[in-house]
Amino acid sequence: MIRKAVIPAAGFGTRFLPFTKSVPKEMIPLVDKPVIQYVVEEAVAAGITDILIVVSSGKMAIQEHFNPDPGLLARLEDNGRSALADELRAIDRMARLHFVYQQELKGLGDAVLQARGFVGDEPFAVLLGDTVTTSEVSPVIGQLCAVSRQKGASVVALEEVPWEKTSRYGVIDGTAVAESVYKVKTFIEKPSPDEAPSNLAIAARYVFTPEIFGFLENTIPGKGGEIQLTDAMREMVRTIPMYGCRFDGRRHDIGDKLEFIKATVEFSLKRPEFRDNVGVWLKDLSTRLED
C-alpha cells in the first residue's frame, strides 16, 4: 500500500500572471475550491494518508488553507451555517499534511528531491499541484498505484495527445505489456511529430520507488539551472524497469488559461445547484455566438 504522496507547489505560475503575482497558482479556484484541494482529495481517495506539499516563499496561502481556523468555524456556527463549517472541518481532517520549503526554485526534479527525508525507503506518489484529474472509474493516482504494486516498479501517467502536438510534451518510447500498461524504453522531451516514437504524453501523475532520489541527486542542471524530473527518469529507466499507465479519466491543466476556463465550466455542470442554470446560459451563449 502506498501511504505517502508529494505535491510540488513551488513554481512561479508565470502562465497565469498577473493573478499569480500575489496568489499561488495552486490556489486558483475551480468553482469554490482551490485546485490544490482537488489534488489532495484525489490522493486521499486513493488511500494515501501522509502528504508533503513542497512550497516556496510567498506561498503561505496554501498552508493557511489547510490549517484549522477555529474563529471562522465559530462564526459560521453562530450564524447557522453548520453545513459549511462541517465542510471546512473536513478539509482539516483529510490527511496528515506536511510542508517543506524549496529554498531555491531549481525545477520540478529538485522539488521532488526535497521529499527524500519524508519518503524514506518506501514507494510514493507525486501529483503536480496545478493539475486536476478526474475519472469515473477510480482516482487517477490510484490507478498508477495499482500498476506499481503489480509490477513492483515506478509508473508514470500517460495520456494520448494529437500527433501534431507531441512537440509540447514529454512522451514515451515503450512497449505495451497489458491493456493500457507500457514498459518504458526511454522518455523523449518535446519531439517533433516526425520524430516522436508515440503520442503517449507524461501526464502530471507519478508513482516512484525511492531509487529516483539517487538519480535526481546526480542529474546535471539544465536550462536556468533547473533539475528536470524527466532527465532523472531517463537515466533511471536505463537500469531499473519503469512503466507507463494510460489512465482512465481526464487531465485538466489549470495553469493554462484556456484549460482553466474549460474546467470551470465543466466542474460547474457537475454541481447540482449550478447545472441547470449554467446549461441554460451555455445554450443561450451558443445561440448568440451563431448570430
C-alpha positions in Angstrom: 0.0 0.0 0.0 1.4 3.4 -1.0 0.9 5.7 2.0 2.8 8.8 1.1 2.4 11.5 -1.6 4.4 14.6 -2.6 2.7 17.6 -4.2 5.2 20.1 -5.8 3.6 23.5 -5.5 6.6 25.9 -5.5 6.6 27.2 -9.1 6.2 30.8 -10.2 3.0 30.3 -12.1 4.1 32.6 -14.9 1.5 31.3 -17.3 -1.2 32.9 -15.1 0.3 36.3 -14.5 -0.8 38.8 -13.3 -3.0 36.8 -11.0 -0.2 34.7 -9.6 1.9 37.8 -8.7 0.3 37.6 -5.3 -1.7 34.4 -5.2 -0.2 30.9 -5.7 -1.4 29.2 -8.9 -2.4 26.2 -6.9 -5.0 28.4 -5.1 -6.8 29.2 -8.4 -10.4 28.2 -7.7 -12.5 25.7 -9.7 -15.9 27.0 -8.7 -15.4 27.3 -4.9 -12.4 25.1 -4.2 -8.7 25.8 -4.9 -7.0 23.5 -7.3 -4.7 22.0 -4.7 -7.6 20.9 -2.6 -8.8 18.7 -5.5 -5.3 17.3 -5.8 -5.2 16.4 -2.1 -8.7 14.9 -2.3 -7.5 12.7 -5.2 -4.6 11.4 -3.1 -6.8 10.7 -0.1 -9.4 8.9 -2.2 -6.6 6.6 -3.3 -5.8 5.6 0.3 -2.8 7.9 0.8 -2.5 9.1 4.4 0.6 11.4 4.5 1.1 14.2 2.1 4.1 16.5 1.7 3.4 19.8 -0.1 6.6 21.5 -1.4 6.1 25.3 -1.4 8.3 28.4 -1.8 8.4 31.9 -0.5 5.2 33.8 -0.9 3.0 30.6 -0.9 1.8 30.7 2.7 -1.8 30.8 1.4 -1.5 27.1 0.6 -0.6 26.2 4.2 -3.2 28.6 5.6 -5.9 27.0 3.5 -5.3 23.6 5.2 -4.8 24.9 8.7 -7.7 24.9 11.1 -9.4 28.2 11.7 -11.4 28.0 15.0 -12.6 31.6 14.8 -14.1 31.2 11.3 -15.8 27.9 12.4 -17.3 29.6 15.4 -18.7 32.4 13.3 -20.2 30.0 10.9 -21.8 28.0 13.7 -23.1 31.2 15.3 -24.7 32.3 12.0 -26.5 29.0 11.5 -24.1 27.7 8.7 -23.2 24.4 10.3 -23.1 22.6 7.0 -20.4 24.9 5.7 -18.5 24.7 8.9 -18.5 20.9 8.6 -17.2 21.2 5.1 -14.3 23.2 6.3 -13.6 20.8 9.1 -13.4 18.0 6.6 -10.5 19.9 4.9 -8.5 19.8 8.1 -9.1 16.1 8.6 -8.4 14.8 5.0 -4.8 13.6 5.7 -1.7 14.3 7.7 -0.3 17.2 5.8 3.4 18.3 5.9 5.1 21.3 4.3 8.7 21.9 3.2 10.2 24.9 1.5 12.2 24.7 -1.7 14.7 27.4 -0.9 15.8 27.9 -4.5 13.4 27.3 -7.4 15.6 24.8 -9.2 12.9 22.8 -11.1 10.5 20.0 -10.6 13.2 17.5 -10.0 14.7 19.5 -7.2 11.2 19.9 -5.7 10.8 16.1 -5.6 14.2 15.8 -4.1 13.1 17.8 -1.1 10.9 14.9 -0.2 13.7 12.4 0.4 13.6 12.6 4.2 9.8 12.4 4.2 9.6 9.4 1.9 12.4 7.3 3.4 12.7 3.9 1.7 9.1 3.4 0.5 7.4 4.0 -2.8 5.5 7.2 -3.1 3.2 9.2 -5.3 3.8 12.6 -7.0 0.9 14.8 -8.0 1.5 18.1 -9.7 -0.3 20.8 -7.7 -1.6 22.8 -10.7 -3.3 19.8 -12.4 -6.6 18.2 -11.6 -7.5 14.8 -12.9 -11.0 13.2 -12.9 -12.2 9.7 -13.5 -15.5 7.8 -13.4 -13.6 4.6 -12.5 -11.1 5.4 -9.7 -8.7 8.2 -8.8 -6.0 8.5 -11.4 -3.2 8.3 -8.9 -4.9 5.2 -7.5 -4.8 3.6 -11.0 -1.0 4.2 -11.0 -0.6 2.8 -7.5 -2.3 -0.4 -8.6 0.1 -0.9 -11.5 3.1 -0.1 -9.3 2.0 -2.7 -6.8 1.6 -5.3 -9.5 4.9 -4.5 -11.2 6.9 -3.5 -8.2 8.2 -0.5 -10.1 7.8 3.2 -10.9 4.9 4.2 -13.0 4.0 7.4 -14.9 0.6 8.6 -16.0 0.1 8.7 -19.8 -2.5 10.3 -22.0 -2.9 10.2 -25.7 -2.3 13.6 -27.4 -2.7 14.6 -31.1 0.4 13.6 -33.0 0.8 17.2 -34.3 1.1 18.4 -30.6 3.8 16.0 -29.4 6.3 18.8 -29.5 4.6 20.3 -26.5 5.0 17.3 -24.3 7.4 14.6 -22.9 6.4 11.3 -24.5 7.5 7.7 -24.0 9.1 5.2 -26.3 7.7 1.9 -24.9 6.1 -1.5 -25.5 2.5 -2.5 -24.5 2.6 -5.3 -21.9 -1.0 -5.2 -20.8 -4.1 -3.2 -21.6 -3.2 0.5 -21.0 0.2 -0.5 -19.5 3.5 0.0 -21.2 7.1 -0.9 -20.3 9.1 2.3 -20.9 12.3 2.2 -23.1 13.0 5.9 -22.7 11.5 9.3 -22.3 11.7 11.9 -25.0 11.2 15.6 -24.3 9.1 17.5 -26.8 9.8 15.6 -30.0 8.5 16.8 -33.4 5.7 14.7 -34.8 8.1 13.2 -37.3 10.5 12.1 -34.5 8.0 11.1 -31.8 8.0 7.3 -31.1 4.5 7.6 -29.7 1.8 10.1 -28.9 1.6 9.0 -25.2 2.5 12.0 -23.1 3.5 12.1 -19.5 0.5 13.5 -17.6 1.3 15.1 -14.2 0.9 12.0 -12.0 3.7 9.6 -11.0 4.5 6.7 -8.6 8.2 6.3 -7.8 10.3 3.8 -6.0 12.9 5.6 -3.7 15.7 4.9 -6.2 14.6 8.0 -8.1 16.3 10.2 -5.4 19.7 8.9 -6.3 19.2 9.8 -10.0 17.8 13.2 -9.1 20.8 13.9 -7.0 23.1 13.1 -9.9 21.1 14.9 -12.6 23.0 17.8 -14.1 21.0 21.0 -14.0 19.8 22.2 -17.4 18.4 25.4 -18.7 18.0 28.0 -16.0 19.9 25.8 -13.5 16.8 23.6 -13.1 16.9 19.9 -12.3 14.5 18.2 -14.6 12.5 15.2 -13.4 12.3 13.8 -16.9 16.1 13.8 -17.1 16.4 11.7 -14.0 13.7 9.3 -15.2 15.5 8.9 -18.5 18.7 7.8 -16.6 16.8 5.6 -14.2 15.0 3.6 -16.9 18.3 2.5 -18.4 18.9 0.2 -15.4 15.7 0.0 -13.5 12.3 -1.0 -15.1 9.7 1.7 -15.3 6.1 1.6 -16.6 3.5 3.9 -18.0 -0.2 3.7 -17.4 -2.7 5.2 -19.9 -5.2 6.2 -17.3 -9.0 6.1 -17.5 -10.0 9.7 -17.0 -9.2 13.3 -17.9 -6.5 15.8 -17.1 -7.2 19.5 -16.5 -4.1 21.7 -16.6 -5.2 24.6 -14.6 -2.0 26.5 -15.2 -3.2 27.1 -18.8 -5.7 29.9 -19.1 -7.9 28.2 -21.7 -7.9 24.9 -19.9 -8.9 26.7 -16.7 -11.9 28.3 -18.4 -13.0 24.9 -19.8 -12.5 23.2 -16.5 -14.5 25.9 -14.6 -17.5 25.3 -16.9 -17.2 21.5 -16.7 -16.9 21.5 -12.9 -19.9 23.9 -12.7 -22.0 21.5 -14.7 -21.2 18.7 -12.2 -22.7 20.7 -9.4 -26.4 20.1 -9.0 -27.0 23.7 -7.7 -25.4 25.2 -10.8 -26.0 22.6 -13.6 -29.4 23.8 -14.9 -28.6 27.5 -14.8 -25.2 27.0 -16.4 -26.7 24.8 -19.1 -29.3 27.3 -20.0 -26.7 30.1 -20.1 -24.4 28.0 -22.3 -27.2 27.3 -24.8 -28.1 31.0 -24.8 -24.5 31.9 -25.3 -24.1 29.4 -28.1 -27.1 30.9 -29.9 -25.8 34.4 -29.6 -22.4 33.3 -31.0 -24.0 31.8 -34.0 -25.8 35.0 -34.8 
